[in-house]
Amino acid sequence: MMDLAAWILEPFSLSFMQRALVSGVAVGISAPVIGVWAVTKRLVYLTDGMSHAILAGVVAAAALGIAFTIGGVVVALLMAALVVFLVLRLGLPEDSAIGVVSQGLFAAGVVGATLLGDPRALAHILFGNPLTVTWPEVAAQGLLAIIVVAGCAWLAPAFAMAAFDPAHARTIGVRVGALDALLVISLALVVVIGLSTVGVLMCITLITAPAVAARLLTGSFTTAMLTASILGVLASIAGLLAAYHISWPVGPTIALIAIAEVALTSLIVLIRRGPAWRAQKAVTQERRREGVAHSGHSPRNSSE
């Protein structure tokens, strides 16, 4: 037991691992929380496109000598604005607008990274490396994570209503369009938060995988957000430990662990939904059909 505790705690006595831990916790909490809503609203493709597009902002920031976070935020918000414009003003389908804008920005980022001439920098941007983050970068990640998580918690009831019954939400004064815009902006911020930890290519996994696992386990959005954030933090910490002890790449390892969480959760759900569960579900469905049939015949019988 002591050996296991030492195996887990020893790496975090080092300053660079402490910075990586805080960075990993920030993205591990915020990414799955917004991921619950991205999965519910079926915005996973938008999130994937946004994570690719941010490469252009990061490369521009590197060329200008400013923080990656600044360049990432600017380009992510630019992409969100362009997609909204193409969809709302020009009437393009969402997937077409996302594909054109995201791949255009990603291509610009690849060209820019090639011109910079540092393949290590490109690998860092694509796959992340939290072991090299600085405290100012960690502070920026933490601030963005707090904004995203607090916003999701505050707007959770409105998000749920807009997701499942947008027509009713509009009739009671909920601004569905504004909520969709906020969701897109939040996704952009989360991609920026995850830039140093898992990179632009792996961020989509940390956003969606814990969220999918949580939605398999619970139907409550509040519980799903809490569960997803716990799974995200566990994946981040496990990825850091793997990087320290067995020299695995941090970003891809975190992504693999998040995928493993989905696989394990699916297995748990399948076991829980065994023969007894299926039999009970069949009985429930049969009772519902009988209830519908009875209610459908009762008015006719009373009129006769």
C-alpha positions as CSV (number, residue, x, y, z in Angstrom):
1,M,0.0,0.0,0.0
2,M,2.8,2.4,0.9
3,D,4.6,1.5,-2.4
4,L,1.4,2.4,-4.3
5,A,1.0,5.7,-2.5
6,A,4.7,6.5,-3.2
7,W,4.2,5.6,-6.8
8,I,1.3,8.0,-7.1
9,L,2.6,10.9,-5.0
10,E,6.3,10.9,-5.7
11,P,6.1,12.5,-9.2
12,F,4.1,15.4,-7.9
13,S,6.9,16.5,-5.5
14,L,8.6,17.9,-8.6
15,S,7.7,21.5,-9.6
16,F,7.1,20.7,-13.3
17,M,4.8,17.8,-12.4
18,Q,2.9,20.1,-10.0
19,R,2.3,22.6,-12.8
20,A,1.2,19.7,-15.1
21,L,-1.2,18.4,-12.4
22,V,-3.0,21.7,-12.0
23,S,-3.1,22.1,-15.8
24,G,-4.5,18.6,-16.2
25,V,-7.1,19.1,-13.4
26,A,-8.3,22.3,-15.1
27,V,-8.9,20.7,-18.5
28,G,-10.0,17.4,-16.9
29,I,-12.9,19.2,-15.1
30,S,-13.9,21.8,-17.7
31,A,-13.7,19.8,-20.9
32,P,-16.0,17.0,-19.9
33,V,-18.5,19.4,-18.3
34,I,-19.0,21.3,-21.5
35,G,-18.7,18.0,-23.3
36,V,-22.0,16.8,-21.7
37,W,-23.8,19.6,-23.5
38,A,-21.8,19.2,-26.7
39,V,-22.8,15.5,-26.8
40,T,-26.5,16.3,-26.0
41,K,-26.7,19.0,-28.6
42,R,-24.8,16.9,-31.1
43,L,-22.0,19.5,-31.5
44,V,-19.2,17.0,-31.4
45,Y,-18.3,17.7,-35.1
46,L,-18.1,21.4,-34.3
47,T,-15.8,20.7,-31.4
48,D,-13.6,18.6,-33.5
49,G,-13.4,21.2,-36.2
50,M,-12.7,23.9,-33.6
51,S,-9.8,22.0,-32.1
52,H,-8.2,21.7,-35.5
53,A,-8.8,25.4,-36.4
54,I,-7.0,26.6,-33.3
55,L,-3.8,25.4,-34.8
56,A,-3.8,28.6,-36.9
57,G,-4.1,30.8,-33.8
58,V,-1.3,28.9,-31.9
59,V,1.1,29.2,-34.8
60,A,0.3,32.9,-35.2
61,A,0.9,33.3,-31.5
62,A,4.3,31.5,-31.7
63,A,5.3,33.7,-34.6
64,L,4.3,36.9,-32.8
65,G,5.9,35.8,-29.5
66,I,2.7,35.9,-27.5
67,A,1.0,33.3,-25.3
68,F,-0.6,30.4,-27.1
69,T,-3.8,31.0,-25.1
70,I,-4.3,34.4,-26.7
71,G,-3.9,33.2,-30.3
72,G,-6.0,30.1,-29.6
73,V,-8.9,32.2,-28.1
74,V,-8.8,34.7,-31.0
75,V,-9.0,32.0,-33.7
76,A,-11.5,29.9,-31.9
77,L,-13.8,32.8,-31.4
78,L,-13.2,33.8,-35.1
79,M,-14.2,30.3,-36.2
80,A,-17.3,30.4,-34.0
81,A,-18.3,33.8,-35.5
82,L,-17.7,32.7,-39.1
83,V,-19.7,29.5,-38.6
84,V,-22.6,31.4,-37.0
85,F,-22.5,33.9,-39.9
86,L,-22.5,31.3,-42.6
87,V,-25.3,29.4,-41.0
88,L,-27.6,32.2,-39.9
89,R,-26.9,34.8,-42.7
90,L,-26.1,32.7,-45.7
91,G,-28.2,29.6,-44.9
92,L,-25.4,27.0,-45.2
93,P,-25.9,23.7,-43.5
94,E,-24.0,23.6,-40.2
95,D,-21.7,20.7,-41.1
96,S,-20.7,22.4,-44.4
97,A,-19.9,25.7,-42.6
98,I,-17.9,23.9,-39.9
99,G,-16.0,21.8,-42.5
100,V,-15.0,24.8,-44.7
101,V,-14.0,27.1,-41.8
102,S,-12.2,24.6,-39.6
103,Q,-10.2,22.9,-42.4
104,G,-9.3,26.3,-43.9
105,L,-7.9,27.5,-40.6
106,F,-6.2,24.1,-39.9
107,A,-4.5,24.2,-43.4
108,A,-3.3,27.7,-42.7
109,G,-1.9,26.5,-39.3
110,V,-0.1,23.6,-40.9
111,V,1.5,25.9,-43.5
112,G,2.5,28.4,-40.8
113,A,4.0,25.7,-38.6
114,T,6.0,24.4,-41.6
115,L,7.3,27.9,-42.2
116,L,8.4,28.2,-38.6
117,G,10.6,25.2,-39.2
118,D,10.5,23.5,-35.8
119,P,8.9,20.0,-36.0
120,R,9.1,19.7,-32.2
121,A,6.9,22.8,-31.8
122,L,4.4,21.4,-34.2
123,A,4.3,18.1,-32.3
124,H,3.8,20.0,-29.0
125,I,0.9,21.9,-30.5
126,L,-0.8,18.9,-32.0
127,F,-0.4,16.5,-29.1
128,G,0.2,18.7,-26.1
129,N,2.8,18.5,-23.4
130,P,1.7,19.7,-19.9
131,L,5.2,19.0,-18.5
132,T,6.4,22.2,-20.1
133,V,3.7,24.6,-19.0
134,T,4.5,27.7,-16.9
135,W,2.7,29.0,-13.9
136,P,1.3,32.0,-15.9
137,E,-0.1,29.6,-18.5
138,V,-1.5,27.4,-15.7
139,A,-3.2,30.5,-14.1
140,A,-4.8,31.4,-17.4
141,Q,-6.0,27.8,-17.9
142,G,-7.5,27.8,-14.4
143,L,-9.3,31.1,-14.9
144,L,-10.8,29.9,-18.2
145,A,-11.8,26.6,-16.5
146,I,-13.6,28.5,-13.7
147,I,-15.5,30.6,-16.2
148,V,-16.6,27.6,-18.2
149,V,-17.6,25.4,-15.3
150,A,-19.4,28.3,-13.4
151,G,-21.3,29.3,-16.6
152,C,-22.4,25.7,-17.3
153,A,-23.6,25.3,-13.7
154,W,-25.5,28.6,-13.8
155,L,-27.1,28.0,-17.2
156,A,-27.7,24.3,-16.8
157,P,-31.5,24.5,-16.5
158,A,-31.7,26.8,-19.6
159,F,-29.3,24.6,-21.5
160,A,-31.4,21.6,-20.8
161,M,-34.7,23.2,-21.8
162,A,-33.1,24.6,-25.0
163,A,-31.6,21.2,-25.8
164,F,-34.8,19.1,-25.5
165,D,-37.6,21.5,-26.2
166,P,-36.4,24.7,-27.9
167,A,-39.8,25.7,-29.1
168,H,-41.2,25.7,-25.6
169,A,-38.1,27.4,-24.3
170,R,-38.6,30.3,-26.8
171,T,-42.2,30.7,-25.7
172,I,-41.2,31.3,-22.1
173,G,-38.5,33.8,-23.0
174,V,-35.4,31.6,-23.2
175,R,-33.0,33.0,-25.8
176,V,-32.1,29.7,-27.5
177,G,-29.8,31.4,-30.1
178,A,-27.8,33.2,-27.4
179,L,-27.4,30.0,-25.5
180,D,-26.2,28.2,-28.6
181,A,-23.6,31.0,-29.1
182,L,-22.5,30.8,-25.5
183,L,-22.1,27.0,-25.9
184,V,-19.9,27.5,-29.0
185,I,-17.8,30.1,-27.2
186,S,-17.4,27.8,-24.2
187,L,-16.3,25.0,-26.5
188,A,-13.7,27.4,-27.9
189,L,-12.4,28.2,-24.4
190,V,-12.2,24.6,-23.5
191,V,-10.1,23.7,-26.5
192,V,-7.7,26.5,-25.5
193,I,-7.6,25.2,-22.0
194,G,-6.7,21.7,-23.3
195,L,-4.1,23.0,-25.7
196,S,-1.1,22.4,-23.5
197,T,-2.4,19.2,-21.9
198,V,-3.7,17.1,-24.8
199,G,-3.1,19.3,-27.9
200,V,-5.4,20.4,-30.7
201,L,-5.8,16.8,-32.1
202,M,-6.6,15.0,-28.8
203,C,-8.7,17.7,-27.1
204,I,-11.9,16.3,-28.7
205,T,-11.4,13.0,-26.9
206,L,-11.2,14.6,-23.5
207,I,-14.3,16.7,-24.2
208,T,-16.5,13.9,-25.5
209,A,-15.3,10.6,-24.0
210,P,-15.9,11.3,-20.3
211,A,-19.2,13.0,-21.2
212,V,-20.3,9.9,-23.2
213,A,-19.3,7.6,-20.3
214,A,-21.2,9.8,-17.8
215,R,-24.3,9.9,-20.0
216,L,-24.3,6.1,-20.1
217,L,-24.3,6.0,-16.3
218,T,-26.9,8.6,-15.5
219,G,-29.8,10.5,-17.0
220,S,-29.4,13.6,-14.8
221,F,-27.4,16.4,-16.3
222,T,-26.1,17.7,-13.0
223,T,-24.9,14.2,-12.1
224,A,-23.6,13.7,-15.6
225,M,-21.5,16.9,-15.4
226,L,-20.1,15.9,-12.0
227,T,-19.4,12.3,-13.1
228,A,-17.8,13.4,-16.4
229,S,-15.5,15.9,-14.6
230,I,-14.4,13.1,-12.2
231,L,-13.6,10.8,-15.1
232,G,-11.7,13.6,-16.9
233,V,-9.6,14.3,-13.8
234,L,-8.8,10.6,-13.4
235,A,-7.8,10.4,-17.0
236,S,-5.5,13.4,-16.7
237,I,-3.8,12.2,-13.6
238,A,-3.3,8.7,-14.9
239,G,-1.8,10.1,-18.1
240,L,0.7,12.2,-16.1
241,L,1.7,9.1,-14.1
242,A,2.2,7.1,-17.2
243,A,4.3,9.9,-18.7
244,Y,6.5,10.0,-15.6
245,H,6.9,6.3,-14.9
246,I,6.9,4.6,-18.3
247,S,7.6,7.6,-20.6
248,W,4.4,7.4,-22.6
249,P,3.3,10.6,-24.4
250,V,1.0,12.5,-22.1
251,G,-1.7,13.8,-24.5
252,P,-2.3,10.5,-26.4
253,T,-2.2,8.6,-23.1
254,I,-4.8,10.8,-21.5
255,A,-7.0,10.3,-24.6
256,L,-6.5,6.5,-24.5
257,I,-7.5,6.4,-20.8
258,A,-10.6,8.5,-21.5
259,I,-11.6,6.0,-24.3
260,A,-11.0,3.1,-21.9
261,E,-13.4,4.8,-19.4
262,V,-16.1,4.7,-22.1
263,A,-15.3,1.0,-22.8
264,L,-15.5,0.1,-19.1
265,T,-18.7,2.1,-18.6
266,S,-20.3,0.4,-21.6
267,L,-19.4,-3.0,-20.1
268,I,-20.9,-2.0,-16.7
269,V,-24.1,-0.8,-18.4
270,L,-24.3,-4.1,-20.4
271,I,-23.9,-6.1,-17.3
272,R,-26.4,-4.1,-15.4
273,R,-28.8,-4.4,-18.3
274,G,-28.8,-8.2,-18.1
275,P,-31.8,-10.6,-18.7
276,A,-33.6,-9.4,-15.6
277,W,-33.4,-5.7,-16.7
278,R,-34.6,-6.6,-20.2
279,A,-37.4,-8.6,-18.8
280,Q,-38.5,-5.8,-16.6
281,K,-38.2,-3.3,-19.5
282,A,-40.4,-5.6,-21.6
283,V,-43.0,-5.7,-18.8
284,T,-43.0,-1.9,-18.5
285,Q,-43.4,-1.4,-22.2
286,E,-46.3,-3.9,-22.3
287,R,-48.0,-2.1,-19.5
288,R,-47.6,1.2,-21.3
289,R,-49.1,-0.3,-24.5
290,E,-52.0,-1.6,-22.5
291,G,-52.5,1.8,-20.9
292,V,-52.5,3.5,-24.2
293,A,-54.9,1.0,-25.7
294,H,-57.2,1.3,-22.6
295,S,-57.2,5.1,-22.8
296,G,-57.9,5.0,-26.5
297,H,-61.0,2.7,-26.1
298,S,-62.5,4.3,-23.0
299,P,-64.0,7.4,-24.7
300,R,-65.7,5.2,-27.3
301,N,-67.0,2.8,-24.6
302,S,-68.4,5.7,-22.6
303,S,-70.2,7.1,-25.6
304,E,-71.8,3.8,-26.4
